[in-house]
């Protein structure tokens, strides 16, 4: 899928990639969702399907936090409070831990809710707000949203599909 360059394209990219991922997540047996059979987001680690969904929840919710902080006039915290860009592996582990107490169903529901909220965020922004100016360093708001929603959804889908094939 091409990199979105407009509000309409971003909405389609997020919706399409989320729907495809959801169909593949439907194939994960809930009783196996906690088995760490996929390479983790930090070198040398393994993760489960639950960890992967918790990771996605973490990033999508982080997008919402970024925009909420800007709306309220608060200082940016990128990539997340207490983390630097060179600590993404640790941030991934933090997201896994946040989802550790949730069931497969609860994690899926939380991801769906976060996705709905980010779609509402995008729907409320204009093309100019999303793609007209730099929002963070050289990145536009639309590109930052895409990098943390539709792109990781596609990556997650390939991980899940690979894991499902290996289970047969």
Buried (B, 14 or more C-beta within 10 A) or exposed (E): EEEBBEBEBBBBBBBBBBEBBBEBBEEBEEEBBEBBBBBBBBEEBEBBBBBBBBBBBBBBBBBBEBBEBBEEEEEEEBBBEEBEEEBBBBBBBBBBEBBEEBEBEEBBEBBEEBBEBBBEBBEEBEBEBBBEEEBBEEEBBBBBBBBBBBBBBBBBBEBBBEBBEEEE
